[in-house]
Amino acid sequence: MDAILKHRSIRKFKPSTVDKALLEGLLLAGTRAANTGNMQVYSMVVTTDPLLLEKLAPCHFNQPASKAPVQVTFCADYNRFVKWCLQRNAQPGFNNFLSFLVGYGDAFLAAQNVCLAAEEKGLGTCFLGTTMYSAKKVSEILRLPKGVIPVLTLVMGYPDEQPDLTDRLPMGGVVHWQTYADYSAEDIDRMYREKESSALTKHLLEVNKKETLAQIFTANRYPKKMNEDISAALIEMLKEQDFL
Ligand SMILES: Cc1cc2nc3c(=O)[nH]c(=O)nc-3n(C[C@H](O)[C@H](O)[C@H](O)COP(=O)(O)O)c2cc1C
């Protein structure tokens, strides 16, 4: 539990490689995650080849963490399970949105296990959500077959930075006991106060010339148009892959 409370994302890594046996141990920890029906409808694609890493970097907008020496792309994967069903005279019914969500959720749980195991072994990690933004390109580079959709990347390596813990909302901002207690305007003010008054927020407001931190989230980091375009591309991909 102590290790979990010390989690922080690392985005700058030493060039040193990660021992293969160590890496295999981390991936094993990934497979021990709870998963729906024990079907394991996910795959972990490990990339350490510098040429492939170079090809993947633009899919992650060349962000600093995309330079990590080890990258694991977690995929919702029905390819293997459906093949097994068909080979065993069983008719699979996984061409639907629910099944994609099952694979997506299980892939995330496996990824979190790998992340925690890696941190326990002194490695730094960072998740990259850009995998889903560039799902088609990532699929091409990693040669993913039909039924396999990349949903998240976990990059790792030996840390070359020691960032502070990032803030979190107060517990009352996230936890509801028994039933959901909706937030008053005063609650919202209180819960976001620490985040809004940090030095980092002040810096971001200056650099982005915005009045509030929320505006940075809605206008700069996750703008409506970008969310809609990525959603449309994902829906298209889910259709091509017969999930929708
Ligand atoms: C699904 C997901 C996607 C993320 N995508 C990115 C990303 O693309 N780039 C990045 O630098 N960090 C990414 N992160 C890391 C978050 O920014 C980070 O966890 C958050 O700011 C809290 O900081 P901490 O992990 O240091 O506590 C992602 C995290 C998750 C869970």
Ligand as a Chemical Component Dictionary entry (heavy atoms), coordinates in Angstrom:
data_LIG
# 
_chem_comp.id                   LIG 
_chem_comp.type                 NON-POLYMER 
_chem_comp.pdbx_formal_charge   0 
_chem_comp.three_letter_code    LIG 
# 
loop_
_chem_comp_atom.comp_id 
_chem_comp_atom.atom_id 
_chem_comp_atom.alt_atom_id 
_chem_comp_atom.type_symbol 
_chem_comp_atom.charge 
_chem_comp_atom.model_Cartn_x 
_chem_comp_atom.model_Cartn_y 
_chem_comp_atom.model_Cartn_z 
_chem_comp_atom.pdbx_ordinal 
LIG C1  C1  C 0 -5.428 6.382  -19.223 1  
LIG C2  C2  C 0 -4.297 7.334  -18.948 2  
LIG C3  C3  C 0 -3.720 8.035  -19.982 3  
LIG C4  C4  C 0 -2.641 8.895  -19.747 4  
LIG N1  N1  N 0 -2.046 9.514  -20.809 5  
LIG C5  C5  C 0 -0.939 10.261 -20.595 6  
LIG C6  C6  C 0 -0.232 10.797 -21.699 7  
LIG O1  O1  O 0 -0.601 10.608 -22.858 8  
LIG N2  N2  N 0 0.886  11.517 -21.441 9  
LIG C7  C7  C 0 1.347  11.717 -20.166 10 
LIG O2  O2  O 0 2.392  12.365 -19.999 11 
LIG N3  N3  N 0 0.699  11.204 -19.095 12 
LIG C8  C8  C 0 -0.425 10.478 -19.283 13 
LIG N4  N4  N 0 -1.066 9.895  -18.223 14 
LIG C9  C9  C 0 -0.557 10.116 -16.864 15 
LIG C10 C10 C 0 -1.404 11.150 -16.117 16 
LIG O3  O3  O 0 -1.188 12.408 -16.679 17 
LIG C11 C11 C 0 -1.020 11.111 -14.639 18 
LIG O4  O4  O 0 -1.293 9.834  -14.116 19 
LIG C12 C12 C 0 -1.772 12.164 -13.832 20 
LIG O5  O5  O 0 -1.423 13.457 -14.250 21 
LIG C13 C13 C 0 -1.478 12.035 -12.349 22 
LIG O6  O6  O 0 -0.073 12.129 -12.123 23 
LIG P1  P1  P 0 0.732  10.938 -11.415 24 
LIG O7  O7  O 0 0.549  9.699  -12.220 25 
LIG O8  O8  O 0 2.162  11.383 -11.378 26 
LIG O9  O9  O 0 0.155  10.786 -10.031 27 
LIG C14 C14 C 0 -2.159 9.060  -18.421 28 
LIG C15 C15 C 0 -2.753 8.359  -17.375 29 
LIG C16 C16 C 0 -3.801 7.487  -17.629 30 
LIG C17 C17 C 0 -4.399 6.713  -16.483 31 
# 
loop_
_chem_comp_bond.comp_id 
_chem_comp_bond.atom_id_1 
_chem_comp_bond.atom_id_2 
_chem_comp_bond.value_order 
_chem_comp_bond.pdbx_ordinal 
LIG C1  C2  SING 1  
LIG C2  C3  SING 2  
LIG C2  C16 DOUB 3  
LIG C3  C4  DOUB 4  
LIG C4  N1  SING 5  
LIG C4  C14 SING 6  
LIG N1  C5  DOUB 7  
LIG C5  C6  SING 8  
LIG C5  C8  SING 9  
LIG C6  O1  DOUB 10 
LIG C6  N2  SING 11 
LIG N2  C7  SING 12 
LIG C7  O2  DOUB 13 
LIG C7  N3  SING 14 
LIG N3  C8  DOUB 15 
LIG C8  N4  SING 16 
LIG N4  C9  SING 17 
LIG N4  C14 SING 18 
LIG C9  C10 SING 19 
LIG C10 O3  SING 20 
LIG C10 C11 SING 21 
LIG C11 O4  SING 22 
LIG C11 C12 SING 23 
LIG C12 O5  SING 24 
LIG C12 C13 SING 25 
LIG C13 O6  SING 26 
LIG O6  P1  SING 27 
LIG P1  O7  DOUB 28 
LIG P1  O8  SING 29 
LIG P1  O9  SING 30 
LIG C14 C15 DOUB 31 
LIG C15 C16 SING 32 
LIG C16 C17 SING 33 
# 
